[in-house]
Amino acid sequence: MTDAPHSRAARDPLGLAGSRSDRLAMLLVGIMVVLAALTLAGGAAVQGQARHWQRGAASVLLVQVPDPAGASALGGTRLDAVLQGLRAMPGVARAAALPEARMAALLRPWLGEAVATLTLPAMVEATLAPPGPSAAVLGAMLARAAPGATPEPQDPQLAGLLAFAQALVWLAAAVALLVGAATVATVVLATRALLAAHQEALALLHQMGATPAYLARQFTLRAGRMALRGALGGAVLALPILAGLAWLGAPLAGMGARSPLTFPPPPALWLPLLLLPPCTWLLARLVAAITVRRWLARMP
């Protein structure tokens, strides 16, 4: 019956377990982990979606060909020369002319029925294989095949949208750093509270020959256990929140059915939850060790 108290004393010789500041710090660390998980997963999801938009926009090239039925210097019509030049160009997976009926349908809301009387330029849609042809090579081919044919510039709104997404990623990184700083402050305050509560016992042990490394290790181990428990609780709490947000965000990403594993991508959903507890444990131990050693260095 006496083994249990002795084993507890061996694990906690300074009697640090069960302090009120320790429990409060554990709760605060758990809240910080929830905020960090949401921030990191959100930033990763925004970055992944921005890459998806960029790949989609960069994979399609539209070329406007005026007077498509006119003769080309390379033989055949100007439209045929552009299509042959694009199909033979490295970095172009396919090229096809948009049907006149489709172009007329696209312009009819603005031009009305008068669109049927207009002579429209031909539009060629090319699907690019990364990295695609360079602008210089494309321009030289169009100048030979059909002078006056021009590629359509990318939508300027897309550039603004991508810049906004990148700003959100940087904002998420800044929030994650602030959460990390708040976690460090929590560990420092909890460790100082424990040091103040056990000041007399520490001074006595120090006078009896306990080394600063031994005393610091007790607080470091305690801070690590406290942070790990809080981080694990925060990760468990963040899991259903992230799954719910992913379920709500799937239709916004154009992915159809709602699923907690479609948006954000699985790494963005699971990686923060896997990395945050061990990272929090290491951070808490490091911060506690520095705090205790600085406090012990001021002891007489």
Secondary structure, DSSP 8 states (H G I E B T S, - for coil): --HHHHHHHHH-TT--TT-HHHHHHHHHHHHHHHHHHHHHHHHHHHHHHHHHHHHHHHTEEEEEESSTTSB-TTSSBHHHHHHHHHHTSTTEEEEEE--HHHHHHHHHHHHGGGGGGS---EEEEEEE-TT---HHHHHHHHHHHSTT-EE----HHHHHHHHHHHHHHHHHHHHHHHHHHHHHHHHHHHHHHHHHHTHHHHHHHHHTT--HHHHHHHHHHHHHHHHHHHHHHHHHHHHHHHHHHHHHHTGGGT--S--TTTSS-HHHHHHHHHHHHHHHHHHHHHHHHHHHHHHHHT--
